[in-house]
Amino acid sequence: MFKLSPLRIIVIVLTVGAAACAPLGMTATPNPNLVNTLVAQTLAVIQTQSAQPGIPPGATFTPAPPTASPTITFTPTPEFTATPSVPLISVSVATNCRVGPGKAYDRVGALLVGETTEVYGRDALGNYWYVANPDVDGGFCWLWGEYATLVGNVQALPVFTPPPTPTPAPDFAVEYTGLEACTGTGWWVEFKLQNSGGITFRSISMSVQDTDAKITLSLSDNNFTNRNGCSDIDAKKALALGEKLIVSSPVFNYDPSGHKFRATLTLCSEDGVNGMCVTRNIEFKP
C-alpha cells in the first residue's frame, strides 16, 4: 500500500485549505510563499513538541549509565545449642549425696568433679537438688547446691518434701587421763569425755571397780564434776554436741596405784539418768 509521509500530508492539507479560501467560481492558485511559511511553522511546532525537556534542538543526548543494583548482604543464621530436656548437675568440689537435704541424713553416695547426673526435683528453698544417685543404679539422693552448676530448665522442676529428719543418735568417747589425790581426802581417777553424737547430755552415771581390791564405787549426778585438787570443784550442767570435759570418779580412801580398773559410764539426755542414754566401758591401770 502507498503511504504518505507526514510532510506530504501537511502540504496537501495546506493546499486544500488555501483552495477552500478562494471565492466561489474562481480557481484557487496556491501561493507558494504562504505554503512554505505554513510548512516551516508546522515543522517548528513538531520539532518543539518532540524535543527532550531542557535539551536545546540539535543537541546530542547521551543516556545516563544504568544505576547499579545494590549488593545484597546475607546475615548468617545463628546456631542454637539445644537445651537438655532433663536438667543436669555437676559440681566444682566433690559433694556428698544423702537420703535427705542436710548433714543430719545418712550419706549414700557422692558426685565427683567431672561427673554429671540428672536432676528430678528440689527442696522448697532451692538449696538442695533431688538427683539420680551417681553411685547406685536406680537410686536417688539429695545433693547440696553450694558447688553445683545446673543446665536445663530447672524452673519446671517439682518441689519435693524431704523425709523426716532422723532422730540423732547419742554417742560419746571416754579416755582415762590420770590419778589424782588430796591429803586428808583420798584418791580418784579422772576421765575425759567427748560428745560425738547428735544430742546434749544432761546427766551421768558412773561405776568404777578396782578389780584387784574388789572394791566398786558408784555415783549418779545431774552435773559433770571435775575435782581440781583439794578445794576447786568445777561442775558443768551439760555436755553439749562436740564438747569435751573432764569428770572425776568417786573418792577412794586408799592409794590404788598399780591396780587394774574397769569403769562403766552412762550419759543421758535428761536429768536423773533418763531420756536417751548411751553407755561406754573402759579398762585401765593407774
Residue, then its C-alpha position, 0 to 999 in steps of 0.5 A: m500500500f502507498k503511504l504518505s509521509p507526514l510532510r506530504i500530508i501537511v502540504i496537501v492539507l495546506t493546499v486544500g485549505a488555501a483552495a477552500c479560501a478562494p471565492l466561489g467560481m474562481t480557481a484557487t492558485p496556491n501561493p507558494n510563499l504562504v505554503n512554505t511559511l505554513v510548512a516551516q511553522t508546522l515543522a517548528v511546532i513538531q520539532t518543539q513538541s518532540a524535543q527532550p525537556g531542557i535539551p536545546p534542538g540539535a543537541t546530542f543526548t547521551p543516556a545516563p549509565p544504568t544505576a547499579s543494583p545494590t549488593i545484597t548482604f546475607t546475615p548468617t543464621p545463628e546456631f542454637t545449642a539445644t537445651p537438655s530436656v532433663p536438667l543436669i548437675s555437676v559440681s566444682v568440689a566433690t559433694n556428698c549425696r544423702v537420703g535427705p537435704g542436710k548433714a543430719y541424713d545418712r550419706v549414700g553416695a557422692l558426685l565427683v568433679g567431672e561427673t554429671t547426673e540428672v536432676y528430678g526435683r528440689d527442696a522448697l528453698g532451692n538449696y538442695w537438688y533431688v538427683a539420680n544417685p551417681d553411685v547406685d543404679g536406680g537410686f536417688c539422693w539429695l545433693w547440696g547446691e553450694y558447688a553445683t552448676l545446673v543446665g536445663n530448665v530447672q524452673a519446671l522442676p517439682v518441689f519435693t518434701p524431704p523425709p523426716t529428719p532422723t532422730p540423732a543418735p547419742d554417742f560419746a568417747v571416754e579416755y582415762t587421763g590420770l590419778e589424782a589425790c588430796t591429803g586428808t581426802g583420798w584418791w580418784v581417777e579422772f576421765k575425759l569425755q567427748n560428745s560425738g553424737g547428735i544430742t546434749f547430755r544432761s546427766i551421768s552415771m558412773s561405776v568404777q571397780d578396782t578389780d584387784a581390791k574388789i572394791t566398786l564405787s558408784l555415783s549418779d549426778n545431774n552435773f559433770t564434776n571435775r575435782n581440781g585438787c583439794s578445794d576447786i570443784d568445777a561442775k558443768k550442767a551439760l555436755a553439749l554436741g562436740e564438747k569435751l570435759i573432764v569428770s572425776s570418779p568417786v573418792f577412794n580412801y586408799d592409794p590404788s596405784g598399780h591396780k587394774f580398773r574397769a569403769t562403766l559410764t552412762l550419759c543421758s539426755e535428761d536429768g536423773v539418768n533418763g531420756m536417751c542414754v548411751t553407755r561406754n566401758i573402759e579398762f585401765k591401770p593407774 
